[in-house]
């Protein structure tokens, strides 16, 4: 009973805030709605017993992705009204395609059933949740059976980083940078000169 | 605790070596103050070329590793050799162009190496997850490369367009993969083939999943109706990047499509045949018709590549060992032709400025007869005129289709090939019969490009004398795909 109540609360707020994301006029509000949607999705995951994914949801999506969105939205001066101008023109076509897809998928899922042979080939059966926690179970296979995929993910992230730097980093000759090594290795005798000046004569 | 045996690493030796080399070259480029792009670039080309030799020499048989997610077989080795040679050539031929455009940075060869690594992983994918990961590792550097000339609007637009559409196609692919996983309960190809083989009537979910997966992959080979990005990206990206796009990634995506549709879906040919027939016919027709009106040579080659992917898919429709063999021969010859054609495009300069219009080639037959002759060979070969190699590429593909009783498809293929011949011949006509304007092209002085052009032209002309090595290697490779 109490589970059903929580489910409906999370689900309703999730759907409403998702609608809020695409309807809000102010982009900052959109991002805030997005964060709300992530929190509720995390709640749903907890109810499914997938607490690891729930934690990831909060830490990665809310903590990093959404906050980054917020930064971008606030720092870039984008005229969203201008961007949305053409949207109404294309909306009917988009809606048509969307409904066609929806109809197709509904039709497909109506007759959906997994193959009878499906359960024989399961690579990693779900372990008993009472005996082992989510995180532990994932950790056991992530670095062993799936080490290959884990390594490729690392490479993909590296490429993303190299790509971002390549596309954005500019050498600025006019900006002055602090050279710590230079400052530390400065010695007084190299840069200071003590002159004895007799009165009546100049330095030069 | 699960019992765990460490994976066999030697099976994935070429990939591991390439990954380590890319990281080392990245460090070499970053460290120190002075510009090192020349060293990095030469090292990259050399590594890729040596690796191609190593793969050709040592990768045989059929071995699985990493929990059956990775397969190394003769089919994969053949495609990997093509990919590695193509990438090495792309790096080698781009240096001068990039330096002239003042956009040469050491990240360029490093990104190409990472992309090549992704392609090798794609070719070796034996699991839906590794398929997707390889695909992303391959695409991500391509998006960056398309936008590499970041100070021009055209290049950034090309990168952005490619990225957005690429992300959409990845989404479709993932949706398809999840449907397939939901039905078969596995992501591993052998299991999947067994599950799909056992069922009599194929579930609707499998078909939808398969079609979505194919949409994602068809985007990568720019087959109609997922081709919209191709002309714009080809035109907007820096020419050396366009050359890379045209030469290499399609080989990997084609290999992946072949592996997926001959492997897990090999038993349900009747379910996917009509889909591939549609894609293939649409690509051939659009490639032939839309190219007719193009005047920009990069756009022309983009449409030509769309059409050529249509021909390659004809071999897949045949769904036989002969068809797979035909695909491999076709791709190999297509790669050599693209190298030659883009070497010419990279040489198209007037008073040190790059030009891209077909009519800028006017009078080339008089001013630079050798260059015009080489370009003629490329165009004749693409049009499929005997005795050049391009003719045999198409011949094998259509032969496989006819042996599989696909007469209508073969006839459409030959007809579109005739239409396509029009615009290839138009380039030749412009070079030889149009009066040269005041501005003729600068003399081709880049040694690297001249060398590559000569080699690829000779390869296309001399193929008829010694076709044996390519044919027997392709035969063995095709057999290995069906041996499982």
Interface residues (C-beta under 8 A of the other chain):
Chain A: X104 X105 X107 X108 X109 X111 X112 X113 X114 X115 X116 X117 X118 X119 X120 X121 X122 X123 X140 X141 X144 X145 X146 X147 X148 X149 X152 X153 X155 X156 X158 X159 X160 X162 X163 X165 X166 X167
Chain B: X1 X2 X4 X7 X19 X26 X66 X67 X69 X70 X105 X107 X110 X111 X114 X117 X121 X129 X130 X133 X134 X136 X137 X140 X141 X143 X144 X147 X148 X150 X159 X182 X183 X184 X185 X186 X187 X188 X191 X192 X194 X195 X196 X198 X199 X203 X204 X205 X208
